[in-house]
Structure formats: structure tokens, C-alpha cells
Amino acid sequence: MWPFSSKSSYNALGTAQGMTDWHCHLLPGVDDGVRTMKETLAILDEYDQRGVKKVWFTPHIMEDVPNTTQALRDRFEEVKEKYQGPIELRLAAENMMDNLFEERLAAGDLLPLGDEGHHLLVETSYFSGPVDLEDILERVKKAGYIPVLAHPERYVYMELSRYDRLKEMNILFQLNLFSLSGGYGQGVMKKGEYLLKKGYYNLTGTDTHAKRQFLAAFDSKQVSSGVAKRLTPLPTIE
């Protein structure tokens, strides 16, 4: 059951004021996220009411969902034509580090994160990562990008010492706000709180796939305004 009320009180309005959502699945009909343009526009209205200033659409690209960069750009342009609100909309992608990613990395066929195009949002399976994870991340860096690891708190296979090694490699971490609400379970919530306390997170995102998930993330008393607002600047490449 989703921990949310259908009658949102907006008591948590301050949690998103001025926030950038660096990770969501609002591009309609392209992956396991939002299905229709109507739903996308309705969720953007919820963002606006909570004061979100910028939203990065990050649809999946993986072997099971082999979206092309051009098709995603075309769909994104359709959203921008329909949307009439004040939120700044941007397009990137959430890249599964699989064989398709290796091919597109080599070809430079990517949708980077950040206005300067210097960052890549990447992920692994929740249950088992690639054996050469660190090597893949190094290849991303050699290609000229800063890797941003999506929702590291959700990787059940990853030991705490592994996070230390990744931070030593200067890998950025993106927190799912929904993780702090307990929506993925107590284990994920505790790991997220641990990584937050360690100061390991650089960015926040909702990872919204549906309106109810967005409401649950922002209406939870466990999601503080300090988290949502503080982890928004994207470090520049050196």
C-alpha cells in the first residue's frame, strides 16, 4: 500500500520549494513510468503547487527498454508543446549499465544530465550489479562524463564498504526522496538515512513513475525540506 492520502493537505509545501527534481519518469508512454500526456501534465501541476522549479525527465534506456535518443527527444518536444506552466523542463536519461549502454557510450549516443551536458545518470539492477562496475564507471569518466549513480540506497547487493570505494572514485550519488518515506521498505530507508548522514548524496530526485508516488514522497513527514532543497546543485566538471 502506498503511504499517501488522496486528499493532499500540502502541509509539506516547503519540502520542494525551489527544488530541482533530477530523476523522474514523466515522459509519457516510453517506459514503465507515466503512460499518458494527461497524467504527465497533472503531475507537473502538483510539482508547481509545491514550488519545484526544474524537472529533469530521465526515461529508461536499457536492453529491455531500448529507447533511442532521437525518439525520446521527439516525445519530449511534444510535452513541451503541451505544457503551459512555469516549471523548467529538461531531458536526460537513466542508463542501465548493460551491453546497450556500452555500445552507446562508445558511439557518444547519450542524453546527459545537467545543462552543461557533463553528467550521466546510471543505474544497475537492484539485486546484482555488474562484476566490473568500477571499470564501467571509469570508462564513463574517460569518455568525459561524471557518473551519477541513481538511488544507490536501493541496491540490496551493495555492501557499505562499496559505497566508500565509489565515493573515493568521485562518483556522485542521487537520493530517491521516496526512499526516506519507507516506500521501498525499511531496509532501503535505513540505508538511505545512513548514506545521507555520511554526506554521500549529491542530488535528490523523486523517481516518480505515477502521481501517487510523487504525493507519497513529498507529503511524508520523514522527508525534510533540508534534504529536498540542499541536495540540488550539480557539481561542475573539473
KEKE-3310 file (N, C-alpha, C; in steps of 0.2 Angstrom, whole numbers, plus 5000, padded with zeros to 4 digits):
npx = (5004:5002:5010:5001:4989:4974:4969:4978:4986:4995:5003:5016:5022:5033:5044:5048:5051:5058:5066:5075:5071:5080:5078:5066:5051:5042:5041:5029:5023:5034:5042:5042:5035:5025:5010:5002:5000:4991:4992:5005:5005:4996:5004:5014:5008:5006:5019:5021:5013:5019:5031:5042:5056:5063:5063:5070:5067:5070:5070:5070:5084:5089:5093:5081:5072:5074:5075:5078:5089:5084:5070:5066:5069:5060:5048:5049:5048:5035:5029:5033:5027:5014:5014:5010:5015:5025:5037:5053:5058:5068:5078:5085:5092:5090:5102:5104:5118:5122:5125:5120:5122:5135:5138:5132:5138:5151:5148:5144:5131:5121:5110:5114:5115:5111:5114:5125:5129:5138:5136:5131:5117:5116:5113:5111:5105:5094:5097:5108:5124:5135:5149:5161:5159:5165:5175:5167:5162:5174:5176:5166:5170:5182:5177:5173:5163:5154:5149:5133:5126:5111:5099:5107:5104:5095:5101:5102:5112:5124:5137:5141:5154:5157:5151:5159:5171:5166:5163:5176:5181:5175:5162:5145:5131:5113:5099:5084:5069:5058:5063:5066:5054:5050:5044:5050:5053:5059:5073:5079:5076:5083:5096:5097:5096:5108:5117:5114:5117:5131:5135:5135:5127:5123:5113:5095:5080:5064:5061:5049:5035:5022:5008:5003:5015:5023:5016:5017:5030:5033:5023:5026:5031:5043:5052:5062:5063:5075:5083:5077:5079:5093:5101:5103:5111:5121:5137:5151:5161:5178)
npy = (4994:5011:5024:5037:5050:5053:5065:5078:5088:5098:5102:5100:5109:5116:5107:5106:5118:5128:5117:5106:5092:5079:5066:5057:5049:5055:5057:5053:5037:5029:5021:5012:5021:5036:5035:5042:5058:5067:5063:5066:5080:5083:5079:5087:5099:5096:5097:5110:5117:5114:5121:5117:5120:5116:5102:5086:5075:5058:5046:5028:5019:5004:4987:4980:4990:4998:5012:5025:5039:5050:5047:5049:5063:5068:5065:5072:5085:5085:5085:5098:5106:5105:5108:5122:5128:5135:5128:5123:5113:5098:5086:5071:5055:5039:5027:5011:5001:4991:4980:4987:5000:5001:5001:5012:5022:5021:5026:5038:5041:5048:5054:5066:5072:5088:5105:5108:5096:5087:5076:5059:5050:5035:5017:5001:4984:4981:4970:4963:4969:4974:4964:4971:4984:4996:4997:5000:5013:5020:5020:5028:5040:5042:5045:5057:5061:5064:5052:5049:5040:5032:5032:5024:5019:5009:4997:4981:4972:4979:4982:4991:4996:4996:5008:5017:5015:5019:5033:5037:5036:5047:5047:5053:5053:5050:5053:5045:5053:5046:5035:5039:5040:5027:5020:5010:5000:4996:4992:4999:5012:5014:5012:5023:5033:5031:5034:5047:5053:5051:5060:5057:5059:5069:5074:5076:5066:5062:5050:5048:5038:5038:5047:5045:5041:5052:5060:5053:5054:5068:5072:5065:5065:5062:5066:5079:5097:5102:5091:5090:5103:5106:5097:5100:5107:5104:5097:5105:5100:5097)
npz = (5000:4996:5005:5007:5006:4998:4998:4998:5009:5008:5018:5018:5009:5009:5007:4994:4989:4977:4972:4962:4953:4949:4944:4936:4929:4919:4906:4894:4890:4887:4894:4910:4917:4918:4908:4900:4892:4898:4911:4914:4913:4924:4935:4934:4937:4951:4955:4953:4962:4974:4973:4965:4954:4943:4932:4928:4915:4915:4906:4905:4898:4891:4889:4889:4887:4875:4871:4859:4857:4849:4847:4860:4862:4853:4858:4870:4865:4862:4874:4879:4871:4874:4888:4899:4910:4923:4926:4923:4911:4907:4898:4900:4903:4911:4913:4911:4916:4905:4891:4880:4884:4885:4871:4866:4874:4868:4856:4858:4859:4868:4882:4891:4909:4916:4913:4906:4901:4906:4914:4918:4921:4929:4932:4941:4941:4954:4962:4958:4954:4939:4937:4934:4939:4944:4934:4923:4927:4927:4913:4909:4915:4908:4896:4897:4906:4921:4932:4939:4951:4951:4964:4975:4987:4985:4981:4984:4985:4987:4998:5013:5013:4999:4994:5000:4993:4980:4982:4984:4971:4966:4962:4960:4970:4969:4978:4981:4985:4989:4995:5008:5014:5017:5007:4999:5008:5024:5025:5014:5017:5029:5024:5016:5025:5032:5022:5019:5031:5031:5022:5008:4998:4983:4975:4973:4969:4963:4957:4951:4945:4945:4949:4963:4969:4969:4977:4989:4992:4994:5004:5015:5032:5035:5025:5024:5022:5022:5016:5003:4997:4999:4992:4978:4970:4955:4954:4946:4932:4932)
capx = (5000:5006:5009:4999:4982:4971:4967:4984:4985:5000:5007:5024:5024:5040:5049:5050:5051:5065:5069:5076:5070:5085:5076:5059:5049:5036:5040:5023:5022:5041:5045:5037:5033:5019:5008:4998:5001:4986:4995:5011:5003:4993:5009:5018:5004:5007:5025:5021:5010:5024:5037:5048:5057:5065:5062:5073:5064:5075:5067:5075:5087:5092:5092:5074:5068:5079:5073:5083:5089:5080:5063:5065:5069:5054:5042:5050:5046:5028:5027:5035:5022:5008:5014:5010:5017:5032:5042:5058:5058:5074:5078:5091:5090:5093:5105:5106:5125:5122:5129:5117:5125:5142:5138:5130:5144:5157:5146:5143:5124:5118:5107:5117:5111:5114:5113:5132:5130:5144:5135:5127:5113:5117:5110:5112:5100:5093:5099:5115:5127:5140:5155:5166:5155:5170:5178:5162:5162:5180:5176:5161:5174:5187:5173:5172:5157:5154:5144:5129:5123:5104:5096:5111:5101:5091:5105:5102:5118:5130:5139:5143:5161:5157:5149:5165:5175:5163:5164:5183:5181:5171:5155:5140:5125:5107:5094:5076:5066:5053:5066:5066:5047:5049:5040:5053:5054:5063:5080:5081:5075:5089:5102:5097:5097:5115:5121:5113:5121:5138:5136:5137:5122:5124:5107:5089:5075:5058:5060:5041:5033:5015:5006:5003:5022:5025:5012:5019:5037:5033:5019:5028:5034:5050:5056:5063:5064:5083:5085:5075:5082:5100:5104:5101:5117:5125:5144:5154:5166:5184)
capy = (5000:5017:5028:5043:5052:5055:5072:5080:5094:5102:5104:5099:5113:5119:5102:5106:5125:5129:5111:5103:5085:5076:5060:5055:5045:5058:5057:5048:5031:5027:5016:5009:5027:5039:5032:5047:5065:5070:5061:5070:5087:5083:5078:5094:5104:5095:5100:5118:5119:5113:5125:5114:5125:5112:5094:5083:5069:5054:5039:5022:5016:4998:4982:4978:4996:5001:5019:5029:5046:5054:5046:5052:5070:5070:5064:5077:5091:5085:5088:5105:5110:5104:5111:5129:5130:5139:5124:5122:5106:5096:5079:5066:5048:5034:5022:5004:4999:4984:4980:4993:5006:5001:5002:5019:5026:5021:5030:5045:5042:5048:5060:5068:5076:5094:5110:5108:5090:5084:5071:5054:5046:5027:5013:4994:4980:4981:4964:4961:4974:4971:4962:4976:4990:5001:4998:5004:5019:5023:5021:5034:5046:5043:5047:5064:5062:5062:5047:5050:5034:5033:5028:5019:5015:5003:4991:4977:4968:4983:4982:4998:4997:4998:5015:5021:5015:5023:5040:5038:5037:5053:5045:5056:5049:5053:5050:5045:5055:5041:5030:5041:5039:5020:5017:5004:4996:4998:4992:5004:5018:5014:5013:5030:5038:5030:5037:5054:5055:5051:5066:5054:5061:5075:5076:5072:5065:5058:5044:5047:5034:5039:5053:5043:5040:5059:5063:5050:5056:5074:5073:5061:5069:5059:5070:5086:5102:5102:5087:5092:5109:5106:5092:5102:5110:5099:5099:5106:5096:5100)
capz = (5000:4996:5011:5005:5007:4991:4999:5000:5013:5007:5024:5016:5003:5009:5006:4987:4986:4974:4971:4955:4953:4945:4942:4936:4923:4917:4899:4894:4886:4884:4899:4915:4921:4916:4902:4896:4892:4903:4918:4915:4915:4930:4940:4934:4941:4958:4956:4953:4968:4979:4972:4961:4949:4937:4932:4923:4913:4914:4905:4905:4892:4893:4884:4889:4885:4870:4868:4855:4860:4845:4849:4867:4861:4849:4863:4875:4862:4862:4881:4880:4867:4878:4895:4899:4917:4924:4928:4918:4909:4904:4896:4900:4903:4916:4909:4914:4914:4902:4884:4876:4887:4882:4864:4865:4877:4863:4850:4860:4858:4875:4884:4898:4914:4918:4907:4903:4897:4908:4919:4916:4927:4928:4937:4940:4944:4961:4965:4957:4949:4935:4941:4933:4940:4944:4927:4918:4929:4925:4906:4909:4916:4902:4890:4898:4910:4929:4933:4944:4952:4953:4970:4977:4993:4983:4978:4990:4984:4988:5005:5014:5011:4992:4994:5002:4987:4974:4983:4983:4964:4965:4959:4963:4972:4969:4983:4979:4991:4991:5000:5015:5016:5018:5002:4996:5013:5030:5024:5009:5021:5034:5021:5013:5031:5033:5016:5020:5037:5029:5017:5002:4992:4979:4971:4975:4964:4966:4953:4950:4940:4945:4954:4970:4971:4970:4983:4995:4993:4997:5009:5021:5037:5035:5020:5027:5017:5021:5011:4996:4995:5000:4988:4972:4965:4952:4954:4939:4930:4933)
cpx = (5004:5005:5007:4991:4980:4969:4974:4983:4990:5004:5014:5026:5031:5046:5052:5051:5058:5069:5070:5075:5074:5083:5069:5057:5042:5036:5035:5024:5029:5044:5040:5034:5026:5017:5005:5001:4997:4989:5001:5009:5000:4999:5013:5014:5005:5014:5025:5018:5014:5031:5043:5049:5060:5064:5065:5070:5070:5072:5072:5078:5091:5090:5084:5069:5073:5077:5079:5083:5085:5073:5062:5065:5062:5048:5043:5047:5038:5025:5028:5029:5015:5008:5015:5012:5023:5038:5047:5059:5065:5074:5085:5089:5093:5096:5107:5113:5125:5126:5126:5121:5132:5143:5137:5135:5150:5155:5144:5135:5120:5114:5109:5113:5115:5114:5120:5133:5136:5143:5131:5124:5113:5114:5112:5106:5100:5096:5106:5118:5132:5146:5161:5163:5160:5174:5173:5162:5168:5179:5171:5166:5179:5183:5171:5166:5158:5148:5140:5125:5116:5103:5101:5109:5097:5094:5106:5109:5124:5131:5141:5150:5162:5155:5155:5170:5172:5164:5172:5185:5178:5165:5150:5134:5119:5102:5087:5073:5061:5056:5066:5059:5045:5045:5043:5055:5059:5071:5083:5081:5081:5095:5103:5098:5105:5119:5120:5117:5129:5140:5137:5132:5124:5118:5101:5085:5069:5057:5052:5040:5025:5013:5006:5010:5025:5022:5015:5026:5037:5028:5021:5032:5041:5055:5056:5064:5072:5085:5083:5078:5090:5104:5102:5106:5120:5132:5147:5159:5173:5189)
cpy = (5006:5022:5036:5044:5055:5063:5076:5087:5099:5105:5103:5103:5115:5114:5103:5113:5126:5123:5109:5095:5082:5070:5058:5052:5048:5059:5051:5043:5028:5022:5014:5015:5029:5036:5037:5054:5069:5069:5065:5077:5088:5083:5085:5099:5103:5098:5107:5120:5118:5117:5122:5119:5122:5105:5091:5076:5064:5047:5034:5021:5010:4993:4980:4984:5000:5008:5022:5036:5051:5053:5049:5060:5072:5070:5070:5084:5091:5088:5095:5109:5110:5108:5119:5132:5133:5135:5123:5115:5104:5089:5076:5059:5044:5028:5016:5002:4992:4985:4986:4999:5007:5003:5010:5024:5026:5025:5037:5047:5042:5054:5062:5072:5082:5099:5110:5101:5086:5078:5065:5050:5039:5023:5006:4991:4981:4976:4961:4966:4970:4970:4968:4983:4996:5002:5002:5011:5023:5024:5027:5040:5047:5046:5055:5066:5061:5058:5049:5043:5035:5029:5023:5015:5009:4997:4987:4973:4972:4984:4990:5000:4999:5005:5019:5021:5019:5031:5042:5039:5043:5052:5049:5052:5053:5050:5050:5047:5050:5036:5032:5040:5032:5016:5011:4999:4999:4998:4997:5011:5019:5015:5020:5035:5037:5034:5045:5057:5055:5057:5063:5057:5068:5078:5072:5071:5062:5051:5042:5043:5035:5044:5051:5043:5047:5061:5060:5052:5063:5076:5069:5066:5067:5063:5077:5091:5103:5098:5089:5098:5109:5102:5094:5104:5104:5101:5100:5101:5100:5098)
cpz = (5000:5002:5009:5006:5000:4992:5002:5003:5012:5013:5023:5010:5003:5007:4999:4985:4983:4972:4964:4956:4947:4942:4942:4929:4921:4910:4897:4888:4883:4888:4904:4919:4918:4909:4897:4897:4897:4910:4919:4917:4921:4936:4940:4937:4949:4960:4957:4960:4974:4978:4968:4955:4943:4938:4926:4921:4912:4912:4904:4898:4894:4888:4883:4887:4881:4867:4864:4858:4855:4846:4856:4866:4857:4854:4868:4872:4862:4869:4882:4876:4871:4885:4895:4906:4917:4926:4922:4917:4905:4902:4897:4900:4909:4912:4913:4911:4911:4895:4880:4878:4884:4875:4863:4869:4872:4857:4852:4860:4865:4876:4891:4902:4915:4912:4903:4899:4900:4913:4916:4922:4925:4933:4935:4942:4951:4965:4964:4952:4945:4939:4940:4934:4940:4938:4923:4920:4927:4917:4905:4910:4911:4896:4891:4902:4917:4930:4939:4945:4955:4959:4973:4983:4992:4981:4984:4990:4987:4996:5006:5012:5003:4991:4995:4996:4981:4976:4983:4976:4962:4961:4963:4964:4972:4973:4980:4986:4994:4996:5007:5018:5018:5013:4998:5002:5018:5028:5019:5013:5026:5030:5018:5019:5032:5028:5017:5026:5035:5024:5010:4996:4989:4977:4974:4969:4967:4963:4952:4944:4939:4950:4961:4973:4973:4976:4989:4997:4997:5003:5015:5026:5038:5030:5022:5021:5017:5016:5004:4993:4995:4994:4981:4967:4962:4951:4947:4938:4930:4927)
residu = (MET:TRP:PRO:PHE:SER:SER:LYS:SER:SER:TYR:ASN:ALA:LEU:GLY:THR:ALA:GLN:GLY:MET:THR:ASP:TRP:HIS:CYS:HIS:LEU:LEU:PRO:GLY:VAL:ASP:ASP:GLY:VAL:ARG:THR:MET:LYS:GLU:THR:LEU:ALA:ILE:LEU:ASP:GLU:TYR:ASP:GLN:ARG:GLY:VAL:LYS:LYS:VAL:TRP:PHE:THR:PRO:HIS:ILE:MET:GLU:ASP:VAL:PRO:ASN:THR:THR:GLN:ALA:LEU:ARG:ASP:ARG:PHE:GLU:GLU:VAL:LYS:GLU:LYS:TYR:GLN:GLY:PRO:ILE:GLU:LEU:ARG:LEU:ALA:ALA:GLU:ASN:MET:MET:ASP:ASN:LEU:PHE:GLU:GLU:ARG:LEU:ALA:ALA:GLY:ASP:LEU:LEU:PRO:LEU:GLY:ASP:GLU:GLY:HIS:HIS:LEU:LEU:VAL:GLU:THR:SER:TYR:PHE:SER:GLY:PRO:VAL:ASP:LEU:GLU:ASP:ILE:LEU:GLU:ARG:VAL:LYS:LYS:ALA:GLY:TYR:ILE:PRO:VAL:LEU:ALA:HIS:PRO:GLU:ARG:TYR:VAL:TYR:MET:GLU:LEU:SER:ARG:TYR:ASP:ARG:LEU:LYS:GLU:MET:ASN:ILE:LEU:PHE:GLN:LEU:ASN:LEU:PHE:SER:LEU:SER:GLY:GLY:TYR:GLY:GLN:GLY:VAL:MET:LYS:LYS:GLY:GLU:TYR:LEU:LEU:LYS:LYS:GLY:TYR:TYR:ASN:LEU:THR:GLY:THR:ASP:THR:HIS:ALA:LYS:ARG:GLN:PHE:LEU:ALA:ALA:PHE:ASP:SER:LYS:GLN:VAL:SER:SER:GLY:VAL:ALA:LYS:ARG:LEU:THR:PRO:LEU:PRO:THR:ILE:GLU)
# end
